[in-house]
Amino acid sequence: MEIDGAIQKTIEYAGKFGMKLNKEQLWLRLMGPRVFSREEFDKRIAKTKLTGQKIANSDIEKKLTIAKKMIEGVTKSDKNILMAAVTGSVAAENCQKSDDIDILIVTRENRLWWCRLRLLFFLMKNKYKFRRHGKKEERNEFCFNMWMEERSLKIPREKQNERSAVDLILLKVLTDRDGVYDKFLRENDWAKKWVATGYSLKSKSRKSQSLKIGKSNKNIIEDIVNLIAFAGQYLYMLPKKTKEIINLKAAFFHIT
């Protein structure tokens, strides 16, 4: 795909979600399997009429501030959470005031369901709103729709599509321990099929870090609670399950 086709495809894709892109948004989202240079992009974009303007969106900033505060509180007491990132409409800079806040969480090995249980207690204790299965979204409530462990960072094959690729490069990372975000990007290089330029930009913008896989926590109580919490959630979701992916190492709710 040549640069003109990539630009047009990107504008049309954003239009499906009612979004008009400015120059920088278009550059990051540039669609296609080829990596384009900034020089090539700037040369061609001058001939393209862009209606989007780079203006401050107070709703995005407010939602990000709420998310950062919540994650800072959680990670202070739970070192098993290695990475947290905002996804969805907030990350895409296309949210409305009434939107919720989608969150991706990466945990240490064998601690996903332990962390999820602790997080739920934290949210309830601190009176944060969070989305329950089957309920409509509410303004500024948290929707923890993606959970992964540090050794299982690849997005499931059934979710490797154009939309997920765009969402992946738009993630807004709130916390990152032990270089997990770098490994997350490497593990999901399938996204280059749809957004090669944006994927390349994200990879190059990261300082090279050596990934440190944490030693497996041998706390038998936490191991047992992790298994029980998983079993409980799995049994709860079983009669309701449609396209959700739920196993011991990962959970993808509200999958598209």
N, C-alpha and C positions, 0 to 999 in steps of 0.2 A: 504494500500500500504506500502511495506517495503522500507527501506532506499535505497537499490540498484535500485529498480524500480523508486523511486522518483528522484534519481540522473539521471538515464537514460532519464526519461521523460523530465526533465528540460533541459538537454543538447540538446535533440531533438527539443524541443520547441524553444529554442534560435536559433538553426540552421535554422529554418524556416525563420528567419529574417537576416540570414547571420552573426550571432554573435557567437563568440567562447568565452565562459565564463572562467574567472579565478576563483580561489577557493572562494573568498569572494562574487563575483557576483552569483555564483552557490548556496552558502549558503543562501543568502537573497531571491533568487527566488525559492528555493526548492519547487517543486510542489507536491500536494497531500493533502488530508483532515486530515492528522495526523501531530501533532507537534513533530518534531524530536529534540533530544538534540545535542548540539555542540560536545559533546564527541562521540556520536554515529556517527555523520557526519564525524568528523576528522578520526575516525578509519576506516571508509569505503572508504573515498575519497583517501586514500593513494594507493588504488588499482585501481583507475580510472585515465586514462591518460587525462590530461587537456592541451589543446593547447593554451588556452588564457593566456595572460600575463598581470599583473597589471602595465600598463604603463600610463603615463600622456597623456591625449587627449586634446590638446590645443583648438580644436574646441568646445568641451564641456565647458571648462572653459571660453572661450570668449563669448559663447552664454549665459551662466549663469550670467556672469558679466553684459552683456547688459540688461538682464531681471531684475536683481537686481536693477540696476540704474533706469530703467523705473518705476518699482513698487515703489521704494522709492520716486520718484517724484510724482507719483499719490497719494500715501497714505498720503503724507504730507498735501495735500489740501482736501482730501476726506476721512473722518473718517468713512464713511459708508462701506468701503471695509475692511472686517474683515480678509480675508485670500486670499493669492495668491500663486499658486504653478506651477512649470514647469512640464509638462507631456510629453508624446510621446517619440520620439527617443532621445531627449536631457536627459530626466530623466532616460531613460534606458541605457544611456552611450553608445549609438550605433549610434550616429548621424554622418552625413557627413557635409562637409563644406557648401554645397549648401542647407541644410535643414532649414526650418523655426523653430520657437520656439512656441510650444503649451503651452497655459496658462489656468489654471482653476481659477475662481474668485468666492469667497463667499461674499455676501453683507448682510447688516442688512435687517430686515424684511421690505417689501414694498419699497425697494430702488434698486432693481436689475436693472431695466431699466433706472432709474435716473443715477445710477453709470455708466452704459454702455454708456449713452449719454455723460456724463462728460469725460469719458475715451477717447472716440473718439475725442472730442475737444482737449484734452491734447495731444494725439498722433499727430494730425494734426499740432497743434501749435508748438510742439517740433520736428517735422519732423521725427517721427518714422514711419517705414513702417509697415503696418498691412494688413492682408489678407482680400480681399473682396470675397463675395460669387461667386462661379463659376470661380474664377481666379486661375491660377497655383501658387503653392507656390514659394516664392523667398527666397534667402539666408538671414537669420537673421530677416525676417519680423515676426511680432507677429500674432499668430492665436488664438484668444480668443474663443475656441470651447466649453467650459463648464462654465456655470453660474448657481449659486445656491444661495438661501437665507438661513439665519442662522437656520430657522425652517424647512427647506426642504432639508436636507443634504443627503438623501438616493438616491443612483444612481437608476434610473428607472429600473423596473423589466426587460424590454426588452433589457437592456444593461448589465445585470448581467450575465456575461459569463467569460470564462477562460481568455481571453485577457484583459478584463476590470479589473479582479482581479489582474493580474500581474501588470498592469499599476497603480493600486491603491497603491500597496505597494512600488512602485518605485518613487512616487511623491517626488519632491524636493521642499519643502516649502520655500517660499521667505519671507512671512510675516504671522503672526498669532496673532490675537487679541482675548482676552477674552476666551481663551481655545477652540476655534472653531475647530481646527484640531483634538483635542482629541474626540470631539463629532462626527466629521466626520468619524473617525475610528470606533467608537462604532456603529454608524448608519449603517455602511457598513460591518458588520461582516459576511455577506453572502460570502465575499471573502475567508473565511476560508475553504470553500468547495474545493477551488482550490489551495490556497497557505497558508495553516494553519501555517506553520513555520514562513514564512516571516511576516504574519499578527501579530503573537504573538510577534515577535521581535520588530516590529514597536510600538505595544501597550506598551510593557514593557519599551521601550527606552524613552517614554514620561513621564515627571514628572506629577504626579497627580495634576490636576488643576480643580477647580470648575468652571463650565461653567457659564458665565454671559451673559444672554440674555439681549441685550440692550432694553431700553424702546422704545416703538414705537414712531417714530418721527411724531409729529402732524402737521408739516408744510404743510399747505393745498396746497401751490404752488408746492412743491416737490411731493406731492401725485398726483396732477393733471398731472404734467410733466411725472411722472412714468407711469401713465396709457396711456397717449398720445404716449409716446415713445414705449411702448409695442404694442399698437394698430397699430402704423406705421410699426414696424418691422414684426408683424404678417401678415398684409396685403401684405407687400412686399414679404414675404417668401411664402405666400399661393400658388401661381401658380408654385413656384419652389420646394416646399417641397416634400421630398421623405421619408427619415427615420429620419429627424431632429425632435427634440422635442422642442416645443416652447409654453410656457404658462406664466402666470403672475409671477410665483414663480421660474421658471427654464428655461434654454435654453441649449440644446445640439446640436451643429452644427457638421456636418461631422461625424455623428454617425456611428459606425461600429458594 
